[in-house]
Amino acid sequence: MDSINLVKGYGKVHDLELQDQSPNPTTKKYTTKQKSLLTAVSILAIFLMSLTLGSLFGLLVHEYTTEPPESPSSNSADSIIIKAVCNVTRYPDSCFSTITSLSSSSSPKPTDPEAIFKLSIRVSIAELSNFKTIISNSNEAGALGDCQTQIEDALSRLNDSVVAMDVGPGEKVLTESKIKDLQTWISAAMTDQETCLDGLEEMGSTALDEVKTKMQRSKEYISNCLAILANIHTLLHNFHMSLH
């Protein structure tokens, strides 16, 4: 309020100075001492007003620079592509959440269906490896021996798929012959899981229900891989791309 009053005072001083310059003979004349005092008050008013505005600006800048960053938008370019790709799968929600999580730490970011397909395989490998660890540490690890073998075979096939897509400069990540090989390997990984469950069922294993439950996510992820690969040509076409 003091700053405002001083500013108002400055306005009055300014009016007085204008009046002093007017030829009106009735205008009050100020002594040199009075003029010096008025000038000092005017300068002080300007200084206080500048100080107040500067402090306000500094506060705004501080709030802006210390504001926490916004979380990545679900409508970002990479999220839109991931959603479009995952929508062709049987489990779009698990597809989107897992691939988005993995892509956040990936470099470069996935920008096309081929890159997202590769991430889906990596997601499957991670989950299947976790499942293998669980059954290896199970109290019934001995009875699950055959199942462990099947899971190891499935992991080997998925790793082969990733290796096939790791190419050098000028080479295509996917070709028609690669797509056929990948479909064979990933389908075999899915079959390995089913064989594991079938074996436990035939044995009458008490671990069947627990294994089936813990295997569910890896089955979903591998199913997502197969669905994306089966639709890869359509997905690429929708994004105006070809195999590359």
Backbone torsions as a table, in degrees:
resi	resn	phi	psi	omega
1	MET	NA	-36.3	178.8
2	ASP	-61.5	-40.3	-179.6
3	SER	-62.8	-41.5	-177.5
4	ILE	-65.8	-43.2	-179.0
5	ASN	-63.3	-39.1	179.9
6	LEU	-66.1	-39.4	178.1
7	VAL	-62.7	-42.0	178.0
8	LYS	-62.5	-38.5	178.7
9	GLY	-62.1	-37.7	179.0
10	TYR	-63.1	-37.3	178.4
11	GLY	-63.0	-39.2	179.8
12	LYS	-68.2	-39.6	179.2
13	VAL	-61.5	-41.3	-179.9
14	HIS	-61.3	-41.2	178.6
15	ASP	-62.9	-39.6	-179.0
16	LEU	-65.0	-39.6	-179.9
17	GLU	-64.8	-37.9	177.6
18	LEU	-64.5	-41.9	179.0
19	GLN	-63.4	-34.0	-179.2
20	ASP	-65.6	-29.2	-179.7
21	GLN	-83.0	-12.6	-177.5
22	SER	-72.1	145.3	-179.9
23	PRO	-74.7	-1.5	-178.1
24	ASN	-56.5	120.7	-176.6
25	PRO	-66.6	-17.8	-177.3
26	THR	-87.4	-4.0	-177.3
27	THR	-64.9	139.1	-178.8
28	LYS	-72.0	135.4	178.7
29	LYS	-93.6	138.0	179.6
30	TYR	-105.9	145.5	177.0
31	THR	-77.5	165.4	178.9
32	THR	-59.1	-39.1	-180.0
33	LYS	-64.1	-42.4	179.9
34	GLN	-65.6	-41.0	178.8
35	LYS	-63.1	-39.4	179.3
36	SER	-64.9	-39.4	179.3
37	LEU	-65.7	-43.4	179.6
38	LEU	-63.9	-39.5	178.8
39	THR	-63.2	-41.9	179.4
40	ALA	-62.9	-42.1	178.8
41	VAL	-63.7	-40.5	-180.0
42	SER	-63.1	-44.8	179.9
43	ILE	-63.7	-41.2	179.2
44	LEU	-63.3	-40.3	179.8
45	ALA	-63.0	-44.7	178.9
46	ILE	-62.7	-41.6	-179.0
47	PHE	-63.0	-46.3	-178.9
48	LEU	-65.5	-38.2	179.2
49	MET	-65.1	-42.2	178.9
50	SER	-64.1	-39.4	-179.9
51	LEU	-64.2	-41.8	-180.0
52	THR	-64.7	-45.9	179.6
53	LEU	-65.8	-37.5	178.5
54	GLY	-63.9	-40.6	179.3
55	SER	-65.4	-41.1	179.0
56	LEU	-63.2	-43.6	178.9
57	PHE	-63.1	-42.0	178.7
58	GLY	-61.7	-38.4	178.8
59	LEU	-65.2	-42.0	179.4
60	LEU	-64.3	-41.9	178.6
61	VAL	-63.3	-40.9	-179.7
62	HIS	-62.9	-44.2	-179.7
63	GLU	-64.0	-36.8	-178.5
64	TYR	-69.4	-45.9	-175.3
65	THR	-74.4	-23.3	-179.8
66	THR	-97.1	-0.7	178.8
67	GLU	-68.6	132.0	-178.4
68	PRO	-62.1	143.8	-179.1
69	PRO	-64.7	147.4	178.3
70	GLU	-70.5	147.2	177.3
71	SER	-71.6	153.1	-178.8
72	PRO	-56.2	135.2	-179.2
73	SER	-73.4	140.9	177.4
74	SER	-71.8	-7.1	178.0
75	ASN	-103.3	15.7	177.3
76	SER	-67.8	163.8	-174.6
77	ALA	-58.7	-45.2	-177.8
78	ASP	-68.2	-35.5	178.2
79	SER	-65.0	-38.3	179.0
80	ILE	-63.4	-42.1	179.3
81	ILE	-66.3	-44.0	179.8
82	ILE	-61.0	-43.2	178.8
83	LYS	-61.2	-44.7	-179.2
84	ALA	-61.0	-40.8	-180.0
85	VAL	-69.8	-45.0	-176.8
86	CYS	-68.5	-21.9	-179.6
87	ASN	-67.0	-13.9	178.6
88	VAL	-89.3	-3.0	-177.4
89	THR	-92.7	169.2	177.9
90	ARG	-79.4	-23.0	-178.2
91	TYR	-126.5	70.1	-174.6
92	PRO	-62.4	-33.8	-177.8
93	ASP	-67.1	-48.6	179.3
94	SER	-67.2	-33.3	177.2
95	CYS	-61.6	-50.1	-176.4
96	PHE	-66.1	-46.5	-175.6
97	SER	-64.8	-42.7	-177.1
98	THR	-73.1	-41.3	-178.7
99	ILE	-71.3	-37.3	177.3
100	THR	-62.7	-42.6	179.4
101	SER	-62.2	-43.6	-179.5
102	LEU	-71.1	-37.3	-177.0
103	SER	-68.4	-25.1	-179.6
104	SER	-64.1	-24.5	179.4
105	SER	-108.0	6.2	-178.8
106	SER	-89.2	147.9	176.0
107	SER	-141.2	122.0	-0.6
108	PRO	-75.6	168.6	179.1
109	LYS	-68.8	146.2	178.0
110	PRO	-67.6	126.6	-176.7
111	THR	-122.5	4.7	179.9
112	ASP	-154.8	164.5	-176.8
113	PRO	-56.6	-34.6	179.9
114	GLU	-63.6	-44.6	179.8
115	ALA	-65.2	-38.3	179.5
116	ILE	-69.2	-37.2	176.2
117	PHE	-60.2	-42.9	179.4
118	LYS	-62.8	-40.1	177.1
119	LEU	-64.2	-36.0	179.6
120	SER	-63.4	-33.9	176.5
121	ILE	-68.7	-42.1	179.1
122	ARG	-62.7	-38.4	176.4
123	VAL	-60.8	-43.0	-179.9
124	SER	-64.6	-41.7	179.2
125	ILE	-62.2	-44.5	-179.2
126	ALA	-61.7	-44.5	-178.7
127	GLU	-70.7	-39.7	179.9
128	LEU	-67.8	-35.8	176.4
129	SER	-64.3	-39.9	177.5
130	ASN	-64.0	-41.1	178.9
131	PHE	-64.4	-40.6	178.7
132	LYS	-60.1	-41.8	178.5
133	THR	-62.6	-40.8	-179.1
134	ILE	-61.6	-48.4	-177.4
135	ILE	-73.6	-25.8	178.1
136	SER	-68.6	-30.9	-179.4
137	ASN	-95.9	5.7	-179.4
138	SER	-70.7	153.3	176.0
139	ASN	-64.7	-18.8	-179.9
140	GLU	-109.1	33.0	-177.7
141	ALA	-57.0	-35.9	179.6
142	GLY	-62.7	-46.1	-179.5
143	ALA	-69.5	-19.1	-177.6
144	LEU	-97.2	14.4	-177.4
145	GLY	-56.6	-48.8	179.9
146	ASP	-63.0	-37.3	-179.9
147	CYS	-64.5	-42.2	178.1
148	GLN	-59.8	-39.6	178.7
149	THR	-62.1	-43.1	179.2
150	GLN	-63.0	-40.3	-179.1
151	ILE	-67.7	-37.9	176.8
152	GLU	-63.1	-40.0	176.3
153	ASP	-62.7	-41.7	-179.8
154	ALA	-62.8	-42.5	178.6
155	LEU	-64.0	-38.8	178.8
156	SER	-61.8	-41.2	-179.3
157	ARG	-68.1	-38.7	179.0
158	LEU	-68.9	-39.3	177.3
159	ASN	-65.1	-36.3	175.6
160	ASP	-61.3	-36.3	-179.7
161	SER	-65.4	-42.0	179.2
162	VAL	-65.7	-44.1	-179.8
163	VAL	-60.1	-39.3	-179.2
164	ALA	-63.7	-24.6	-178.5
165	MET	-95.7	-4.8	175.4
166	ASP	-85.6	102.9	-173.9
167	VAL	-121.9	163.0	178.5
168	GLY	-88.8	178.8	179.2
169	PRO	-57.6	134.8	178.0
170	GLY	85.2	-8.8	178.9
171	GLU	-96.6	149.9	179.9
172	LYS	-84.7	137.2	176.4
173	VAL	-65.6	-41.6	179.1
174	LEU	-127.4	138.1	171.5
175	THR	-131.9	171.3	-179.4
176	GLU	-61.6	-40.9	179.8
177	SER	-68.4	-36.5	177.4
178	LYS	-64.6	-40.8	-179.4
179	ILE	-59.2	-42.3	178.9
180	LYS	-64.0	-43.0	178.7
181	ASP	-63.2	-44.4	-179.2
182	LEU	-63.3	-41.2	177.8
183	GLN	-60.7	-39.8	179.7
184	THR	-65.6	-47.5	-177.1
185	TRP	-67.1	-44.0	-177.5
186	ILE	-70.9	-37.7	175.6
187	SER	-62.8	-38.6	178.9
188	ALA	-65.8	-36.3	177.5
189	ALA	-64.2	-38.5	176.4
190	MET	-65.0	-42.5	179.0
191	THR	-63.1	-38.3	178.0
192	ASP	-57.7	-40.6	179.1
193	GLN	-65.8	-44.0	179.6
194	GLU	-64.4	-36.6	178.8
195	THR	-65.1	-38.0	176.0
196	CYS	-58.5	-48.6	-179.2
197	LEU	-67.3	-40.3	179.2
198	ASP	-61.0	-40.9	179.9
199	GLY	-63.7	-41.8	178.8
200	LEU	-65.6	-37.7	179.5
201	GLU	-66.5	-41.5	179.3
202	GLU	-64.8	-33.9	179.1
203	MET	-77.8	-13.1	-175.2
204	GLY	69.0	32.1	-176.7
205	SER	-65.9	136.4	177.3
206	THR	-73.0	-10.4	-178.7
207	ALA	-89.0	-2.9	-174.4
208	LEU	-55.0	-53.0	-176.1
209	ASP	-62.0	-41.2	179.7
210	GLU	-65.3	-43.6	179.9
211	VAL	-64.9	-42.2	-179.9
212	LYS	-60.5	-41.6	-179.8
213	THR	-65.3	-45.5	-177.0
214	LYS	-73.6	-19.8	178.7
215	MET	-86.0	-14.6	-171.4
216	GLN	-55.4	-45.0	-177.3
217	ARG	-64.9	-42.3	179.6
218	SER	-65.9	-33.3	176.3
219	LYS	-65.3	-41.1	178.3
220	GLU	-62.5	-44.0	-176.1
221	TYR	-66.8	-39.1	178.4
222	ILE	-69.8	-36.3	174.7
223	SER	-60.3	-40.3	177.9
224	ASN	-62.1	-40.6	178.9
225	CYS	-59.0	-47.7	-178.1
226	LEU	-63.3	-39.4	-179.1
227	ALA	-66.7	-42.6	179.3
228	ILE	-63.8	-44.2	-179.4
229	LEU	-64.6	-39.0	179.8
230	ALA	-64.4	-26.3	-177.8
231	ASN	-109.7	14.4	-172.3
232	ILE	-61.3	-38.1	-179.9
233	HIS	-65.2	-43.0	179.2
234	THR	-65.0	-42.7	-179.9
235	LEU	-62.4	-45.4	179.0
236	LEU	-62.6	-41.8	179.4
237	HIS	-61.5	-40.2	179.9
238	ASN	-64.0	-26.5	177.9
239	PHE	-102.4	17.3	177.2
240	HIS	57.0	44.3	179.6
241	MET	-126.4	168.8	173.7
242	SER	-132.9	175.0	177.9
243	LEU	-57.8	132.7	-176.3
244	HIS	-148.0	NA	NA
